[in-house]
Every structure is written in structure tokens, then in C-alpha cells.
Amino acid sequence: MSHSDAYDVVIVGGGHNGLVAAAYLARAGRSVLVLERLGHTGGAAVSTRPFPGVDARLSRYSYLVSLLPRRIVDDLGLRFAVRKRAVSSYTPDVRDGRPTGLLVDTAATGRTRAAFERLTGSDREYAAWERFYGMTQRVAERVFPTLTEPLPTREDLRARIGDDAAWQALFERPLGEAIEAAFHDDLVRGVVLTDALIGTFARAHDPSLRQNRCFLYHVIGGGTGDWDVPVGGMGALTDALADAARAAGARIATDREVTSIATDGTSAEVRYEGEAGESTTAARYVLVGAAPRELARLLGEEPPAPPAEGAQLKVNMLLRRLPALRDREVDPREAFSGTFHIAEGYGALEEAYRQAVAGELPHRPPSEIYCHSLTDPSILGPELAREGYQTLTLFGLHTPARLFTEDNDAARGALLRATLAELDAHLAEPIADCLARDADGRPCIEARTPLDLDADLRLPGGNIFHRDLAFPYTQEGTGRWGVETRHANVLLCGAGAVRGGGVSGIPGHNAAMAVLET
């Protein structure tokens, strides 16, 4: 066994949150060591070329940016940019036997109003849409700035929002009540509900309010709720963070798997495996970007109660061209540049949930798609870009880990076929006819289930949030910054912290602030 030098801070995990913490702490003069199990940094926020012989660099797991505060980008001097999507969403439907759909244009409100009228025959739902999202934006403007501050109390956050009706709708009552009170059209209700179900297995009226917490984090990002495209792919962010951490003096060591953490509350010892065998290093603080389940294992403690299981299917595709739509009034380049909703009517979402609870793969799997390369073609090689190739990212809902435990490969294949069939129902040509081929002649498509995410990234049960999301205010045991554990010098800096989840850097920032306060 070898012994390395002592550090002020050892960070377990080189995901984007761990890198944010490393950069802040190193810039503040702390000695920092980052230990990453994989051969590269980035965790779930990475870009790869998944298809052999094809020059397309896709955001393999995480794919859009909503919660990353501008202050983190500015504080760390990151060379990283995002781009707005001109279209928020498109949702195809069939009314009276006629293909139609709802296109929500973020820039042209008159166009969005016309789309609501085309779908529903009146502007009532559009007026309700404006009122509802006006409410969420006011909440976002008040809540988002608190995410990089010490946790407010519940009463303080409620006072800061200053809108009792909004507080009841988002923090106190099942979200389904607010959706059903505001909207009448099944498709419109479903579009609103989808933000409450990203990676979250719940129904609109779940009394746990799990869906409310998921919805909140999906509509407050940047104070606007916009979901932006990372220029160069998600790996561009984590590469910039790694560069910033190294430039500040942090040491980043990959292919180093941490095997245990021992602490007496004032100093700690971290053991890890690497090329030279087992090593150990001392630290004043240990920050852990892994899930709370993994932290308990490393500490040799009883694991916490199992987290809610992940419930998503992630599919990456490369196309030779975008498919034509059955709804001829909408350009595919617009439909796929925003979020393209499939089988996500309100009733369809409830039915898919019930089928999954009963142990069945949803018969009509709900999912949503977007095309990164329409907004940012830099992820494609020059030849692919000239020839009109495009990437598609699909995120499926209501597919909990339990559905894959018997035979992950078989269930993955069946679910992918059913999901693509639902997409094909709204296309004028099968998506399979548009898929590119890799150097071996295979279709350029890959899928990941919750069990795959657990195996690839050690996300417990495939839960992309590491555990249930929490409302962003103090509760028993949350501590001042929401990163604290029962050990004074061991902090969470990953998605399992309060105000974790998504690509945000917020847990990394808050863990660094907790260290710097002492």
C-alpha cells in the first residue's frame, strides 16, 4: 500500500458537480484531489462518438442545460456557451381523423396562439397556458436565485414567492389538481405534466408530491425555465470545468476507484485503487459526488432506505435526414428542434403509469425527442453536416427499473420497438428508413435502461437524481447548505444533495461554499 500527500479536500467523483467544487476550492487556495473511477471526467455529462466510424459526438446521457447558474460560468471563467431553442415543443395528435399538433414557439406568441386554436378550436387553452406559465415564471424568478445561497426555511421561501395560490399549486397540493383546474384539453394537460415525470415514476395525483418536486426543478432554471442546448455537446461543459479546476491547481486523477472513507469528523482517510494498487490519502474534508447509497457503502455504514427507482429510457440516434411528418403544416426542422412529445396526452400518461405499476411495459410508451444538431451542428463532422445528417435524443417516461430486472436485454429491445412504433404513427415515413449506418453497417441507434445507467454510472436503480428530489428549503437533517451529512467533514456534492439533480453545478458550488465557511 502506498501513501500519498495529504490534501485540504479530496473529491470522490469527477462528474460536473465534483469539478465545480474542485474549481471553486482550488481557486480559493485549497489543495484539492479529485478521484474519478472511470478513465475520463464528466460522469453523466459527457460527449462520445457512440457509433463506430461515424464522426458525430453525442451527449450520451445528460443532454440539455436548464439549472446551471450563470454565476458559476462567470465565477470560474468557463469557456462554455448555450443556445436557446426557437421552438419550445411540438406535440402531434390526430383529431377527427386528421393529423394535427401543437407547436409552442418561444419567440412568436401569435404563432403559438394560432397553434392552440388549430388544435382546440378556440383560444381558451392558450389563455390558460399563458396564465399558468406566467405563474411558474414568477415562482422561478424568486426561487432560482436561492439555489446558490444557504437553504431558506420553508416560511422564508413561501414569503419570497409571495403568491399563496402558486405555493399551494406547486408545494402543497398534487400537481394534477392545478393542471386539471387550469386546462381542459387532454393533450395540453399532458404536455404540462411531462415536466413532472422526467426520470420520476409518479402520477399527477401522487400524494407524495414527488411529481411536484420534479416539476419545480424543471420550470425554474435560470429564472425562466428554458432548457438550452450546450454548444459542442454536454462534454464541452465538463471539459471546460476540468480545465478550470486544473488551471486553479486541483489535481484530477482518473482510473482511481475509491474503496473506503474513514473519518473522525475532523480529518479523514480515503483509500482508492489505481494502476499502482491500493493507495491512501489524508484530507481535512471529503466531498462525495456519488449517490448517498454509495457514500454509505464507502463509510461502511448501513445504507439509507432504497431510493425511488429510475424510470426512463434514453435513446441516441443519428439520422441521414429528418423524417417527414404526417402533419404537413409543420416543418420537421421546427418540430424536432424543440421537445417532440409522443404519446404524452394526460390520459395516455396515466394509462402508461398504471401498466408499469402492474409490471407491464407501457403499451404506448410515452417519450420526448429533440434534435441537438439543428441548434448546434458543431457536434457533427463537416461531411455529415453538409449531407444533412441530424442527431435525435429520445427520453422515455414511465419505464421503472423493475420492468427490466428479469431480462434487461429483452425488455430494452421490446420497449425500443414499441417506442419507435409510437413515433412512426406520426411520421410520413418510418424512422428506421432515416437512420444512418455505422462503419459495420449497423443502424446508428443505442438505448439505455435504468439498469444500464446503474451499471454504467452507479446511479441507484437508474435514478438520475440519486434519490428523491427535495423541495429547496430546510428540513430535518438538511443542514445549512443542503450538502451536509452526519459527519462534519464529509459532504455530498452530487445530485443527491438538496437542490441536486439535473446539470446544474449547484451541489458542487454549495459544497464548496460549506467548506469555505469553516
N, C-alpha and C positions, 0 to 999 in steps of 0.2 A: 504494500500500500504506500502511495506517495502522498506527501502533504504539500499543498500549495500555499501561497501567501494568504494572509487574512485580508478581507475587504470590508469596507463600511456596509456594503449591500451586495447580497447575492440574489439574483433574479432567476427564478425557475421558470423557464419557458420563454422563447424568443418570438412569440406572437406579437401582433401590433401593439397590444397593451403593455406587454413587458418591455418592448422597445421604447415606447413613450416614457415609461417610468425611468428606464436607463438613461435616456437623453436628458430628462429634467434633472436627475440626481447627479449625473456626471457634470453637467453644466454648473451645478451648484457646488462643485468641488469634492463630491463624494467619490471614493473609489468603488467601482461597480464591476461586477462579473455577471454576465448573462450566460446561463447554461441551457442549451437547446438540444432536445433528444434527437431531432431529425438532422439531416445533413444540410439544412438551409433554415433561415429565419422566415417568419411570416405567419406560421400556423395556418389558420383557415383563410387568411387574407393573402393568397399567393396567386401568381400567374404562371401557367405552364403551357407547354406545347403537348397536349394530350394525344394528338393523332400523328403517328409516325410519318415522317417525310412531308409534313404539312406545316407551312410557315404561318401558323395562327397561334397567338399567345392569349389564352383564355383565362379569365378569373375563375379558378377551378371550383371554389367553394363559396365564399362571400363574394358578392358581385356588385352591389351598389352602396353608395355612401349617403347616409342621412344624418347621423348623430355626431359626426366629427366636428367639434367646435373650431371655428376659425382661429380662436386664440391659441390653440395647440399648434396649428400650422405656423402661425406668426411667431409664437414664443420660441419654437425650435428651428425657425428659419428653413422650413421644409420646401424643397423644390418639387412641389406636387400641386396639381390642379384638378378641379372637377368641372364638368359641363352640365348645364341644365338640359332637361329633355323638353322639347317643344310640346309634345303630347303627353298628357298625364296617363291616360288609359284608353283602351278600346275594348269593348265587350260585345261580341257578336251574339245575335239572337235570331229566332225565327218567329215572326208574328203573322198570323193569318196565312201561313204557308209561304211567306215571303222573307228572304234573308234580309236582315237589318242589323242594327247595332247602335251602340252608344259610344261616341268619340268625345272625350273630355280634353279640350285644348287649353293648355295653361296660359296661353297668351291671348287668345281670341274668345272673350266671353260670349260675344254674339254668336259665334260658331257653335259653342257648347250649348247655348240656349236652343239653337235650331236643332241640334242633335237630340236633345231631350224631347223636343216637340215631335220630331220624326219618329222617335221610339214610342212615346206615350200618348201622343195626340193632343197634348196641352203643355203649358209651361209651369204647371203646379209643382211637379217634381224638381224642376230646375230651381224654382224659388226656394223650395225646401233644402235643396243641395247647398245653395248659397248661404242660407241661414245656418245650417248645420256646420259647414266648414268655416264659416265666419266665426262661429263659437270655438271650434277647435284651434283656429289660428290665434285667437285671443288668449286661449289657455297656453298655447305653445310659446307665445311671446313672453309670458310671465314665468313659465316653468323652465324652459330651456336654459336660461342664464344661471339657474340654481344648480345645474348638474355639475359644475366645476367649483362649487362653493361647499362649505360644510353643510351636512344634511339639515334642512329646516325641519321643525316639528310639523306634525300634521296640521295643527292650528295655524302656524305661520304660513304654510303653503296655501291653505284654504283662504286665508286673508289676502295673500299675494294675488291669487287668482281673482278674488273679488266678485265672483259670479256664482251664486248658490245653485242655480239651475244647472250650470255646467259642472259644478262639483258633484252634484247628485248623479248626473248622467254618466260621468266618467269615473268617479271614485267610489260611489256608494251603491248604485243600483246596477244590475246586469245590463250590459250594453244593448242587448236586444230590445229592452224597453224603449230606450231612446231612439233606436233605429226605427222601430215599428211606429212610434209616435210621430216621427218626422216624415217618413216615406210610406207610400202605398204600393209602388211598383215592385214586384218581386225581384226583378233584375237589378234595379237601383239599390234596393236593400242589400242584396248580395255583394255588390261592388263595395259598398261601405263596410260591410262586415269582414271582408277579406283581410284588411289590415289588422284585425284582431286574431287572426288564425295563422300567421306566418310562423311556422315551426311550433305552433301551440295547439295541442289537441283539446279542444273545448267546443262548447256550443254557445249560441248567442245568449242563452239564459243561464249559463253555468253559475251557480251561487257562489263559487269560489272567487269569482271576478278575475280569473286567470286571463280571460279574453279581454277584459278592460285594461289590464296592465300591459298586455301586448299591444293593444290598440294605441294606448297613450304614447308608448315609445316610438310607434310608427308614425305619429302625426305631429310630434313636437320638434323634430330635428331642425336645427338651425333657426328655430323660431318660426318656421314656415311649414315644416312637414315635407319639404321637397326631397325626393330621392334622386341623387345626382350620379352621373357617370364618372368614374375615376379615369382620367386621361392616362393612357398607357396600360390600363388594367389595374386590378387591385394590387398586384405585385409592385406597381410603381410607388404606392404609398409605403409599403413595408420596406422596400429598398431605400426610400428616402429616409425613413425612420432609422434604419440600421446605419446609414451613412451619418446621420446626425448624432447618433449615440457614439459611434466610433470617433467622430471628429471631436466630441466633447471629452473623450478619454475613456469611455467604457470599453471593457474587453468583452467580446462576444465569442463564445466557444460553441461550435456545433458538434453534432455526434457525441454529445455528452448527456447521458441519461442519469438523472438524479435518482438515487435509490433510497435515501433516507434523510430526514431532517431531525436534529436533536436540539432542543433549546431549554434554557433555564429562565427565559424571559428577558435576560439582558445580553446574552451572547448565544450564538448558535453555531452548529457544525453541520455542514452539508456534505454528504457523500455522493459520489457520482461515478459512473463507468465511462471510460473512453478508450482510445487506442492503447494507452499505456496501462490499462487495467483500472483498478479501483483507486480513486483519489478522494481526498477530503480537503475542505477549506473552511476556515472560520469566517464568521460575519457578525456584525452588530445587528443587522436586520436581514430577514429573508422575505422577499416578495414572491408570491406564487401566482403565476398566470394560469395554472391548471385548475380544473374543477374542484370544488370543495371535497368531493369524493376522493380525488387523487391526493389532496392535501392531507386528509385523514390517514390515508394509507402511508404516505411518506413519514408522518409523525408517529406511526404505529398506534393510532387511536381507533376507537370504534367509528365506523363510517356513519355519516348522517343518514337520515331516512332517505330511501331511494328517491331521486328527483323525478319529476314528471318525464315521461319518455318523449324522445323526439318524434316528430310526426310529419316528416317531409321527404319528398323525392326530389333529388337535384339531378337535372339532365343538362348536359352541354352538347351542342350540335354545331356543325359547320355546314353551311348550305352553299351550293353553286349559285343559287338565286333565291330570292324570297318567293314564296308561293302566292298565286293569285287568290283572292278572297271570293266567296260566294256573294258577299255584299259588295256589289260593283261600285257603290257610291263612295267607298273608302279606299284610298291608296294604301297598299300593303306597307309602303315605307313609313307611312304615318301610323298605321295600326300596330306595327311591331316596334316602333321607336319608343312608345310608351309601354305600359303594362297591358298585355293582351290577356284578358280573363277568359278562361274556359270552364264551362260547367259550374259557374260560381253564382248562379241565382240563389236567393235566400233559401228557398225550399230545397234546391239541389245540395246546398252545403249541409243542411240539416239531415237530409237523407244519407249523404256520404258519411256523416258522423255516426249515425245510427248503425249503418252497415259495419263500420270499423269497430264500434263497440261490441257488435255481435261476432267479431272475429273474421269478418269478410273483407277482402279488398273492395273498395268502393266500385260499384258497377259503372258509374260515370265519374271517374276521378277528377276532382277539381284541381285546376292548376293555373299558373300565370307565366307568361313568357315576355322577355324583352330582347331586343337586338342591340347589343353594345356597339357593334361596328357601324351602325347608322349614325350614331352620335360621335363616336371616336374611332375612325378607321385605322388609327395608328397601330392597333393590335394585329392587323393583317399585314403580311408581306406585300411588297409593291405589286407583284404579279397577281396575287389573289385580289387585291383591291381593284386593280384595273379590270379584272374579269368579272367583277360584281359579286364576289363571294361575300357572305354575311354570316355572323355568328348568331346563335339563338341560345338563350339561357332559360330553362324551364324550372319552375319551383312548384312541386305538387303539395297539396294540403291533405289533411285527414288520413295520413298513412302512418299510424303509430308503429313503433318498433315491434310490438307484439305480433304484428301480422307477418313478420319476416323470420321469426325465431325457428320455425320448423324447417324451412328451406329457403334461405335468403336468395339464392340464385334464381330459383324457380319463381318466387314471389316477385322479385325485381323484374324479371322478364315479362310476367303476366301483367304487372302494373304498367310497365312501359308501353306494352302493346295497347292496353286499354286507354292509356292517357293520349297516345298519338291518334288513336281512333276518334277520341273526342275532339281533338284538334282538326282532324281531317273532315269532320262533319261540317266545319265552317270554311273549308278551303275548296277552291275550284279544281285543285289537283292534290294528290296525296303528298304529304310531307316527305315520304320516302323517295319520291321521284326527284326531290330537290337536294337531297343530301350529297355532300361531297364524298369522295373516296380517299382513303389514306394510301400510303405507298404500297401497302399489301392488298389493296383493292377492297378493303372493308369500309362500310359506311362510317362516316365521322360522327359518331354519337356515343356518349358514355352516360351511365346513370349511377347514382349513389343513393342508397337507402340509409335509414337511421343506423342500422347495424354496421354499414360500411363506414359511416362517419365516426362511430365508436372505435372501430378498428384502426382507421386512418389517423384520427386526431385525438382519440381518447375522450371524446365527448360522451358523457354517461348516457347510455341508452340513445345516443344520437341527438341529445338535447343541445341545440345550438346556443342556448343561453346558459349552459352548465347546470342550471337548476331553475325553479320557477322565478320569473321576474318579480320584483318587489316594487311597490309604489315608492316614489322618490322622496320619502320623508322618514324621519327617525321612527324606529320601532324597537321593541325589546331586543337588545343584543346587537343592534346595528352599529353602534359607535358613532363618533363624530363625523367621519368621512364615509362610512359605509363599507370600509375595506378591512376593518379590524377583525381579529379572531380572538380566542381566549388567551392566546399567547401575545404578550405586549410587543414583541419584536418580530412577529410573523404576521404578514398582511396579505390579503388577496389583492391581486392587481389584474385579474381577468374578468371574464363575463359573469362569473359567479358572485362578484361584488354587488352591493346595492348600486343601482344605476349602471349595471353591466348589460351585456347583450348588444348585438349589432357591431358594426365597425365604427367605433367612436373614439377610442383612446382615453375615454373618460375615467375608467377604473385605473389605468396606468397613471394618469395625471393625479388622481385623488390619492393613490397610494404614495406617490412621490411627495405630495403636499403633507401627508400624515407623517412621513419620515422627517421632512424638513422643519416641521413644527417642534420637534423634540430636541 
